[in-house]
Amino acid sequence: MNIVVAKGLTKDYGSLRAVDHVNFEIQQGECFGFLGPNGAGKTTVMKIIHCMMPPASGDVKVFGEDVTENPSAIKSRIGVMPQDDNLDPDLTTFENLVVYARYFDIPKKDSSRRALELLDFIELIEKSDVNIKDLSGGMKRRLVLARSLINSPELLILDEPTTGLDPRSRRTVWEKLIHLKSKNTTLILTTHYMEEAERLCDRVAIMDLGKIITIDSPVKLMSAYGGNLEDVYLKLTGRALEP
């Protein structure tokens, strides 16, 4: 079953064509990665999928719903982990989750229970009453992940989820994402860490200059072109994969 289907997706910013007639399908329960340098169009595609901006042309359906016709129904079933740690600095870890739950009209009793479950899941239960100003960078990223799960989403969008983390914290986040995938949560991921894509993604779309060059599994791409995913990207685009 396809959770996301895009046909002829195009997005312009003035005279700049950020996404150029791309086509892709994302299946239920898979981790699908978008790889490419800044300016490739990855984040724009993600924003269109979670109804933050409309396409200029083409069709995008999520859960069978058109992103321009029924965005509220789509958003209620999606979780988003942005690049930035845009947590409320005046609240504790627990309060950040409970307050965010209001956007989904989750009753306080349910949101409190869910917040504690998520803090336990990301191994921050002992920090529930701690102001986020006193959390490490890795802890904040894990909290942003927990916040994206407050509505028990069927689809989780992850925009550079481990940027800036040390190797240990990065692997902790990977473990949590692998667990979510095992529970049939569909994941859409952008990353500049090729090891991350190789570890997590069932399939990847390699993008450059707004176009999708190829879509396949990391294993098949590396077998076809040799080396790791960054080597594959170099061979397909002729330039390095820089953040």
TORDO-774153 format. One line per 5 residues: number of its first residue (from 1); their letters; for each residue x, y, z of N, C-alpha, C. Coordinates in nm, 2 decimals. Atoms other than C-alpha are relative to their C-alpha. Layout:
N
NUM) A) X,Y,Z,X,Y,Z,X,Y,Z | ...
//
This chain:
243
1) MNIVV) 0.08,-0.12,0.00,0.00,0.00,0.00,0.09,0.12,0.00 | -0.07,-0.12,0.01,0.13,0.34,-0.10,-0.05,0.11,0.09 | 0.04,-0.11,-0.09,0.12,0.61,0.17,0.01,0.13,-0.07 | -0.02,-0.13,0.07,0.25,0.89,-0.05,0.02,-0.03,-0.15 | -0.02,0.01,0.15,0.22,0.92,-0.43,0.01,0.14,-0.06
6) AKGLT) -0.02,-0.13,0.06,0.36,1.21,-0.62,0.02,-0.02,-0.15 | -0.01,0.01,0.15,0.32,1.26,-1.00,0.02,0.14,-0.06 | -0.03,-0.13,0.07,0.48,1.55,-1.19,0.01,0.11,0.10 | -0.01,-0.10,-0.11,0.55,1.74,-0.86,0.10,0.11,-0.04 | -0.08,-0.11,0.04,0.68,2.08,-0.94,-0.02,0.12,0.10
11) KDYGS) 0.01,-0.12,-0.09,0.76,2.38,-0.71,0.10,0.11,-0.05 | -0.08,-0.11,0.04,0.89,2.72,-0.81,0.00,0.11,0.11 | -0.01,-0.12,-0.08,1.02,3.01,-0.60,0.04,0.11,-0.09 | -0.03,-0.10,0.10,0.99,3.30,-0.84,0.05,-0.07,-0.12 | -0.06,0.05,0.12,1.22,3.22,-1.13,0.08,-0.13,0.03
16) LRAVD) -0.08,0.12,-0.03,1.39,2.93,-0.94,-0.09,-0.12,0.01 | 0.08,0.13,-0.01,1.25,2.58,-1.00,0.07,-0.09,0.10 | -0.06,0.08,-0.11,1.32,2.40,-0.67,-0.02,-0.15,-0.02 | 0.03,0.14,0.03,1.15,2.08,-0.77,-0.06,-0.01,-0.14 | 0.02,0.00,0.15,1.12,1.98,-1.13,-0.06,-0.13,-0.05
21) HVNFE) 0.07,0.11,0.06,0.85,1.73,-1.23,0.05,-0.14,0.05 | -0.05,0.12,-0.06,0.94,1.45,-0.99,-0.12,-0.10,0.03 | 0.10,0.11,-0.02,0.75,1.12,-0.95,0.06,-0.10,0.10 | -0.05,0.10,-0.09,0.78,0.88,-0.66,-0.12,-0.05,0.08 | 0.10,0.06,-0.08,0.57,0.65,-0.44,0.08,-0.06,0.13
26) IQQGE) -0.06,0.04,-0.13,0.64,0.57,-0.07,-0.10,-0.10,0.06 | 0.08,0.11,-0.05,0.51,0.24,0.07,-0.02,0.00,0.15 | 0.02,0.01,-0.15,0.36,0.18,0.41,0.10,-0.08,0.07 | -0.09,0.08,-0.08,0.61,0.07,0.67,0.14,0.01,-0.05 | -0.14,-0.01,0.04,0.92,0.16,0.47,0.07,0.13,0.05
31) CFGFL) -0.07,-0.13,-0.02,1.19,0.42,0.54,0.05,0.04,-0.14 | -0.03,-0.05,0.13,1.23,0.63,0.23,0.09,0.12,0.02 | -0.09,-0.11,-0.02,1.53,0.87,0.20,0.01,0.08,-0.12 | -0.04,-0.09,0.10,1.59,1.18,0.00,0.14,0.05,0.02 | -0.14,-0.04,-0.01,1.96,1.24,-0.06,0.04,0.10,-0.10
36) GPNGA) -0.05,-0.10,0.09,2.13,1.54,-0.21,0.05,0.12,0.08 | -0.05,-0.12,-0.07,2.31,1.86,-0.13,-0.11,0.11,0.03 | 0.09,-0.11,-0.02,2.14,2.18,-0.01,-0.03,0.06,-0.14 | 0.04,-0.05,0.13,1.94,2.32,-0.30,-0.05,-0.11,-0.09 | 0.05,0.11,0.09,1.85,1.98,-0.44,-0.15,-0.01,-0.01
41) GKTTV) 0.14,0.01,0.00,1.49,2.01,-0.35,-0.06,-0.09,0.11 | 0.04,0.10,-0.10,1.47,1.76,-0.06,-0.10,0.06,0.10 | 0.09,-0.06,-0.11,1.32,1.99,0.21,-0.13,0.05,-0.06 | 0.12,-0.05,0.07,1.08,2.14,-0.04,-0.10,-0.11,-0.02 | 0.09,0.11,0.02,0.94,1.80,-0.12,-0.06,-0.04,0.13
46) MKIIH) 0.05,0.04,-0.13,0.91,1.72,0.25,-0.11,0.09,0.04 | 0.10,-0.10,-0.05,0.72,2.04,0.32,-0.13,-0.01,-0.08 | 0.13,0.02,0.08,0.47,1.97,0.04,-0.07,-0.13,0.05 | 0.07,0.12,-0.05,0.41,1.62,0.17,-0.07,0.02,0.13 | 0.07,-0.02,-0.13,0.33,1.75,0.52,-0.08,0.13,0.00
51) CMMPP) 0.10,-0.11,0.02,0.11,2.03,0.37,0.04,0.14,0.06 | -0.05,-0.13,-0.04,0.33,2.32,0.47,0.01,0.10,-0.11 | 0.00,-0.09,0.11,0.33,2.46,0.12,-0.07,-0.08,-0.12 | 0.06,0.07,0.11,0.13,2.37,-0.20,0.10,-0.01,-0.12 | -0.08,0.01,0.12,0.29,2.24,-0.52,-0.04,0.11,-0.10
56) ASGDV) 0.03,-0.09,0.11,0.31,2.47,-0.82,-0.09,-0.07,-0.10 | 0.08,0.09,0.08,0.18,2.18,-1.03,0.03,-0.14,0.03 | -0.02,0.14,-0.03,0.15,1.81,-1.03,-0.10,-0.05,0.11 | 0.09,0.06,-0.10,-0.04,1.58,-0.79,0.08,-0.07,0.11 | -0.06,0.07,-0.11,0.06,1.47,-0.44,-0.11,-0.05,0.09
61) KVFGE) 0.10,0.06,-0.09,-0.15,1.24,-0.23,0.06,-0.07,0.11 | -0.05,0.06,-0.12,-0.09,1.13,0.12,-0.12,-0.07,0.07 | 0.11,0.08,-0.05,-0.31,0.85,0.27,-0.12,0.01,-0.10 | 0.11,-0.01,0.10,-0.51,0.89,-0.06,-0.06,0.14,-0.01 | 0.06,-0.14,0.00,-0.59,1.26,0.01,0.09,0.09,-0.07
66) DVTEN) -0.07,-0.10,0.07,-0.48,1.54,-0.21,0.05,0.11,0.10 | -0.06,-0.09,-0.10,-0.24,1.77,-0.01,-0.06,0.14,-0.01 | 0.06,-0.13,0.02,-0.42,2.08,-0.15,-0.15,0.01,0.04 | 0.14,0.01,-0.02,-0.77,1.96,-0.08,-0.04,-0.03,0.15 | 0.03,0.04,-0.14,-0.76,1.81,0.27,0.12,0.00,0.09
71) PSAIK) -0.12,0.00,-0.08,-0.45,1.92,0.45,-0.02,-0.03,0.15 | 0.02,0.03,-0.14,-0.60,1.90,0.80,-0.01,-0.14,0.03 | 0.01,0.14,-0.02,-0.69,1.54,0.77,0.14,-0.07,-0.01 | -0.14,0.06,0.02,-0.33,1.46,0.65,0.08,0.03,0.12 | -0.08,-0.04,-0.11,-0.16,1.66,0.92,-0.03,-0.07,0.13
76) SRIGV) 0.04,0.07,-0.12,-0.35,1.48,1.19,0.07,-0.13,0.01 | -0.06,0.13,0.00,-0.18,1.16,1.09,0.15,-0.01,-0.02 | -0.14,-0.02,0.03,0.17,1.29,1.04,0.07,0.06,0.12 | -0.09,-0.06,-0.09,0.46,1.36,1.27,0.12,0.06,-0.07 | -0.11,-0.06,0.07,0.74,1.60,1.18,0.11,0.04,0.09
81) MPQDD) -0.12,-0.03,-0.08,1.09,1.62,1.32,0.08,0.10,-0.09 | -0.07,-0.09,0.08,1.24,1.94,1.18,0.15,0.01,0.03 | -0.15,-0.01,-0.02,1.61,2.03,1.14,0.03,0.08,0.13 | -0.03,-0.09,-0.12,1.59,2.30,1.42,-0.07,-0.06,0.12 | 0.05,0.04,-0.13,1.54,2.23,1.79,-0.09,0.11,0.05
86) NLDPD) 0.09,-0.11,-0.03,1.24,2.47,1.80,-0.09,-0.04,0.12 | 0.07,0.02,-0.13,1.14,2.37,2.16,-0.03,0.13,0.07 | 0.02,-0.12,-0.08,0.99,2.61,2.40,0.10,0.01,0.12 | -0.11,-0.01,-0.10,1.28,2.73,2.62,-0.05,0.03,0.14 | 0.05,-0.03,-0.14,1.05,2.83,2.91,-0.07,-0.12,0.06
91) LTTFE) 0.08,0.12,-0.06,0.90,2.48,2.96,0.10,-0.11,0.03 | -0.08,0.12,-0.03,1.03,2.15,3.10,-0.02,-0.10,-0.12 | 0.01,0.11,0.10,1.07,1.84,2.88,-0.15,-0.05,-0.01 | 0.14,0.05,-0.01,0.73,1.71,3.00,-0.10,0.10,-0.06 | 0.10,-0.10,0.04,0.55,2.04,2.94,0.01,0.03,-0.15
96) NLVVY) -0.01,-0.01,0.14,0.69,2.07,2.59,-0.08,-0.10,-0.08 | 0.08,0.10,0.06,0.52,1.75,2.50,-0.15,0.02,0.02 | 0.14,-0.02,-0.03,0.19,1.82,2.67,-0.06,0.12,-0.07 | 0.05,-0.12,0.07,0.16,2.17,2.53,-0.01,-0.03,-0.15 | 0.00,0.02,0.14,0.24,2.05,2.18,-0.12,-0.09,-0.04
101) ARYFD) 0.12,0.09,0.03,-0.04,1.78,2.21,-0.13,0.08,-0.02 | 0.12,-0.08,0.02,-0.29,2.07,2.22,-0.03,0.02,-0.15 | 0.02,-0.03,0.15,-0.24,2.12,1.84,-0.08,-0.12,-0.06 | 0.08,0.12,0.06,-0.40,1.77,1.79,-0.12,-0.02,0.09 | 0.12,0.01,-0.08,-0.68,1.83,2.04,0.00,-0.13,0.09
106) IPKKD) -0.01,0.12,-0.09,-0.55,1.55,2.26,-0.03,0.04,0.14 | 0.04,-0.04,-0.14,-0.72,1.56,2.61,0.13,0.00,0.09 | -0.11,-0.02,-0.09,-0.48,1.66,2.89,0.04,-0.14,0.07 | -0.02,0.13,-0.07,-0.52,1.32,3.07,0.08,-0.09,-0.10 | -0.07,0.08,0.10,-0.42,1.14,2.75,0.14,0.05,-0.04
111) SSRRA) -0.13,-0.06,0.04,-0.14,1.38,2.66,0.10,-0.02,0.11 | -0.09,0.02,-0.11,0.01,1.35,3.00,0.06,-0.15,0.00 | -0.04,0.14,0.01,0.02,0.97,2.98,0.09,-0.03,-0.12 | -0.08,0.02,0.12,0.15,0.98,2.63,0.14,0.07,0.01 | -0.13,-0.07,-0.02,0.42,1.23,2.72,0.10,-0.08,0.09
116) LELLD) -0.08,0.08,-0.09,0.55,1.01,3.00,0.05,-0.13,-0.07 | -0.04,0.11,0.08,0.55,0.71,2.76,0.11,0.03,-0.09 | -0.10,-0.04,0.10,0.75,0.90,2.51,0.13,0.04,0.07 | -0.12,-0.03,-0.07,1.00,1.03,2.76,0.07,-0.12,0.04 | -0.06,0.12,-0.03,1.06,0.68,2.87,0.06,-0.07,-0.13
121) FIELI) -0.04,0.06,0.12,1.09,0.57,2.51,0.14,0.06,-0.05 | -0.13,-0.07,0.04,1.37,0.83,2.44,0.10,0.01,0.11 | -0.09,0.01,-0.11,1.53,0.76,2.77,0.03,0.13,0.07 | -0.01,-0.13,-0.07,1.46,1.10,2.93,-0.10,0.01,0.11 | 0.11,-0.01,-0.10,1.20,1.01,3.19,0.06,0.06,0.13
126) EKSDV) -0.06,-0.06,-0.13,1.44,1.12,3.47,0.02,0.15,-0.02 | -0.02,-0.14,0.03,1.46,1.46,3.29,-0.14,0.07,-0.02 | 0.13,-0.05,0.03,1.08,1.51,3.28,-0.03,0.14,0.06 | 0.02,-0.13,-0.07,1.09,1.81,3.52,0.11,0.10,-0.03 | -0.12,-0.08,0.02,1.41,1.96,3.38,-0.04,0.10,-0.12
131) NIKDL) 0.02,-0.10,0.10,1.39,2.29,3.18,0.10,-0.04,-0.12 | -0.08,0.05,0.12,1.52,2.22,2.82,0.13,0.08,-0.01 | -0.13,-0.07,0.00,1.79,2.49,2.87,0.11,-0.08,0.06 | -0.10,0.08,-0.07,1.96,2.23,3.09,0.03,-0.13,-0.07 | -0.02,0.13,0.07,1.95,1.95,2.83,0.12,0.02,-0.10
136) SGGMK) -0.10,0.01,0.10,2.24,1.85,2.61,-0.06,0.01,-0.14 | 0.06,0.00,0.14,2.21,1.88,2.23,-0.06,-0.13,-0.04 | 0.05,0.13,0.03,2.16,1.51,2.20,-0.14,-0.02,0.06 | 0.13,0.01,-0.07,1.88,1.52,2.46,-0.11,0.08,-0.07 | 0.10,-0.08,0.07,1.71,1.80,2.28,-0.05,-0.06,-0.13
141) RRLVL) 0.04,0.07,0.12,1.71,1.61,1.95,-0.09,-0.11,0.03 | 0.09,0.11,-0.04,1.56,1.31,2.12,-0.14,0.05,0.04 | 0.13,-0.06,-0.04,1.29,1.54,2.27,-0.08,0.04,-0.12 | 0.07,-0.04,0.12,1.21,1.68,1.93,-0.06,-0.12,-0.07 | 0.05,0.13,0.05,1.17,1.32,1.81,-0.13,-0.04,0.08
146) ARSLI) 0.11,0.03,-0.08,0.94,1.25,2.10,-0.12,0.09,-0.03 | 0.11,-0.09,0.03,0.73,1.56,2.03,-0.06,-0.03,-0.13 | 0.05,0.03,0.13,0.69,1.45,1.67,-0.09,-0.13,0.00 | 0.08,0.13,-0.01,0.53,1.12,1.80,-0.12,0.02,0.09 | 0.11,-0.02,-0.10,0.28,1.28,2.04,-0.14,-0.04,-0.05
151) NSPEL) 0.13,0.04,0.05,-0.01,1.21,1.81,0.00,-0.14,-0.06 | -0.01,0.14,0.05,0.10,0.85,1.73,-0.02,0.00,-0.15 | 0.01,-0.01,0.15,0.16,0.93,1.36,0.02,-0.13,-0.07 | -0.02,0.11,0.09,0.13,0.68,1.09,0.12,0.02,-0.10 | -0.11,-0.04,0.09,0.39,0.87,0.88,0.08,0.10,0.08
156) LILDE) -0.10,-0.09,-0.07,0.70,1.04,1.04,0.10,0.06,-0.10 | -0.09,-0.07,0.08,0.89,1.30,0.85,0.12,0.05,0.08 | -0.12,-0.03,-0.08,1.25,1.35,0.96,0.10,0.08,-0.09 | -0.09,-0.09,0.08,1.45,1.64,0.82,0.13,0.02,0.07 | -0.14,0.00,-0.06,1.82,1.59,0.91,-0.01,-0.03,0.15
161) PTTGL) 0.03,0.03,-0.14,1.73,1.41,1.24,0.12,0.00,0.09 | -0.11,0.01,-0.09,2.08,1.37,1.37,0.11,0.10,-0.03 | -0.10,-0.11,0.03,2.26,1.68,1.24,0.06,0.05,0.13 | -0.06,-0.06,-0.12,2.51,1.80,1.50,0.02,-0.09,0.12 | -0.01,0.09,-0.11,2.50,1.49,1.72,0.13,-0.07,0.00
166) DPRSR) -0.12,0.08,-0.01,2.80,1.30,1.84,-0.04,-0.15,-0.04 | 0.04,0.13,0.05,2.82,0.94,1.72,-0.08,-0.09,0.09 | 0.08,0.07,-0.10,2.68,0.79,2.04,-0.15,0.04,-0.01 | 0.14,-0.06,0.01,2.37,1.02,2.03,-0.07,-0.04,-0.13 | 0.05,0.03,0.13,2.33,0.96,1.66,-0.05,-0.15,0.00
171) RTVWE) 0.04,0.14,0.00,2.31,0.58,1.71,-0.12,-0.02,0.09 | 0.12,0.01,-0.08,2.06,0.62,1.99,-0.12,0.04,-0.07 | 0.11,-0.04,0.08,1.83,0.81,1.76,-0.03,-0.11,-0.11 | 0.02,0.11,0.10,1.88,0.54,1.49,-0.07,-0.12,0.07 | 0.06,0.11,-0.06,1.78,0.27,1.74,-0.15,0.03,0.02
176) KLIHL) 0.14,-0.03,-0.02,1.46,0.46,1.82,-0.08,0.00,-0.14 | 0.06,0.00,0.13,1.38,0.50,1.45,-0.02,-0.14,-0.06 | 0.02,0.14,0.04,1.44,0.13,1.38,-0.11,-0.06,0.07 | 0.11,0.05,-0.08,1.20,0.05,1.66,-0.13,0.05,-0.06 | 0.13,-0.06,0.06,0.93,0.28,1.51,-0.03,-0.07,-0.13
181) KSKNT) 0.02,0.06,0.13,0.98,0.12,1.17,-0.05,-0.15,0.02 | 0.04,0.14,-0.03,0.94,-0.23,1.33,-0.15,0.00,0.03 | 0.15,-0.01,-0.03,0.59,-0.11,1.44,-0.08,0.05,-0.11 | 0.07,-0.03,0.13,0.50,-0.03,1.08,-0.02,0.15,-0.02 | 0.00,-0.14,0.02,0.55,0.35,1.11,0.08,0.03,-0.13
186) TLILT) -0.07,-0.04,0.12,0.64,0.49,0.77,0.09,0.12,0.02 | -0.10,-0.11,-0.02,0.95,0.71,0.77,0.04,0.06,-0.13 | -0.06,-0.08,0.11,1.06,0.98,0.53,0.12,0.08,0.05 | -0.13,-0.05,-0.06,1.42,1.09,0.58,0.08,0.08,-0.09 | -0.11,-0.06,0.07,1.66,1.35,0.46,0.12,0.00,0.09
191) THYME) -0.13,0.01,-0.08,2.02,1.32,0.57,0.12,0.03,-0.09 | -0.13,-0.01,0.07,2.37,1.41,0.47,0.10,-0.10,0.05 | -0.09,0.11,-0.05,2.51,1.11,0.66,-0.03,-0.12,-0.07 | 0.03,0.12,0.08,2.54,0.83,0.42,-0.01,-0.13,0.08 | 0.01,0.12,-0.08,2.59,0.57,0.69,-0.14,0.00,0.06
196) EAERL) 0.14,-0.01,-0.05,2.25,0.69,0.83,-0.09,-0.06,-0.10 | 0.09,0.05,0.11,2.08,0.63,0.49,0.02,-0.15,-0.02 | -0.03,0.15,0.02,2.25,0.29,0.45,-0.06,-0.08,0.11 | 0.05,0.07,-0.12,2.15,0.19,0.80,-0.16,-0.01,0.00 | 0.14,-0.01,-0.03,1.79,0.31,0.80,-0.09,-0.02,-0.13
201) CDRVA) 0.09,-0.01,0.12,1.65,0.34,0.44,-0.02,-0.13,-0.08 | 0.03,0.11,0.09,1.48,0.07,0.24,0.02,0.04,-0.14 | -0.02,-0.05,0.14,1.49,0.29,-0.07,0.04,0.15,0.02 | -0.04,-0.14,0.00,1.65,0.63,-0.14,-0.02,0.06,-0.14 | 0.01,-0.07,0.13,1.58,0.89,-0.41,0.12,0.10,0.01
206) IMDLG) -0.12,-0.09,0.01,1.90,1.07,-0.51,-0.05,0.12,-0.09 | 0.04,-0.12,0.06,1.82,1.43,-0.60,0.11,0.10,-0.03 | -0.10,-0.11,0.03,2.01,1.71,-0.77,-0.07,0.10,-0.09 | 0.06,-0.11,0.07,1.89,2.05,-0.90,-0.15,-0.02,-0.03 | 0.15,0.01,0.01,1.53,1.97,-0.83,-0.05,-0.13,-0.07
211) KIITI) 0.05,0.12,0.07,1.52,1.64,-1.02,0.04,-0.13,0.08 | -0.04,0.13,-0.05,1.52,1.28,-0.90,0.08,-0.08,-0.10 | -0.09,0.07,0.10,1.81,1.10,-1.07,-0.03,-0.15,0.00 | 0.03,0.15,0.00,1.73,0.75,-0.95,-0.06,-0.03,0.14 | 0.06,0.05,-0.13,1.53,0.56,-0.68,0.03,-0.15,0.00
216) DSPVK) -0.02,0.15,-0.02,1.64,0.22,-0.55,0.05,-0.02,0.15 | -0.05,0.04,-0.13,1.76,0.04,-0.24,0.15,0.04,0.01 | -0.14,-0.03,-0.01,2.10,0.14,-0.10,0.09,-0.12,-0.04 | -0.08,0.12,0.04,2.22,-0.22,-0.15,0.01,-0.01,-0.15 | 0.00,0.01,0.15,2.12,-0.22,-0.52,0.08,0.11,-0.06
221) LMSAY) -0.08,-0.11,0.05,2.27,0.12,-0.58,0.15,-0.02,0.01 | -0.14,0.02,-0.03,2.60,0.04,-0.42,0.05,-0.12,-0.08 | -0.04,0.11,0.08,2.61,-0.29,-0.61,0.02,0.04,-0.14 | 0.00,-0.04,0.14,2.54,-0.12,-0.94,0.11,0.10,-0.03 | -0.10,-0.10,0.02,2.78,0.17,-0.90,0.13,-0.01,0.07
226) GGNLE) -0.12,0.02,-0.07,3.03,0.05,-0.65,0.02,0.10,0.11 | -0.02,-0.09,-0.11,3.14,0.20,-0.32,-0.12,0.02,0.09 | 0.11,-0.03,-0.09,2.91,0.36,-0.06,-0.10,0.10,-0.07 | 0.10,-0.08,0.07,2.61,0.59,-0.13,0.06,0.14,-0.04 | -0.06,-0.12,0.04,2.83,0.90,-0.14,0.08,-0.02,-0.14
231) DVYLK) -0.07,0.03,0.12,3.04,0.73,-0.41,-0.10,-0.01,-0.12 | 0.11,0.01,0.10,2.71,0.65,-0.60,-0.04,0.14,-0.04 | 0.04,-0.14,0.04,2.61,1.02,-0.58,0.10,0.07,-0.09 | -0.11,-0.06,0.08,2.95,1.13,-0.71,-0.01,-0.05,-0.15 | 0.00,0.05,0.14,2.92,0.90,-1.01,-0.12,0.04,-0.08
236) LTGRA) 0.13,-0.04,0.07,2.56,1.00,-1.09,-0.01,0.15,-0.03 | 0.02,-0.15,0.02,2.60,1.38,-1.05,0.13,0.07,-0.03 | -0.13,-0.07,0.03,2.97,1.45,-1.09,0.05,0.10,0.10 | -0.04,-0.10,-0.10,2.99,1.65,-0.77,-0.02,-0.06,0.14 | 0.00,0.05,-0.13,3.04,1.59,-0.40,-0.13,0.03,0.07
241) LEP) 0.12,-0.02,-0.08,2.75,1.55,-0.16,0.04,0.08,0.13 | -0.04,-0.10,-0.11,2.81,1.86,0.06,-0.12,0.04,0.07 | 0.11,-0.06,-0.07,2.58,1.98,0.34,-0.02,0.14,-0.04
//
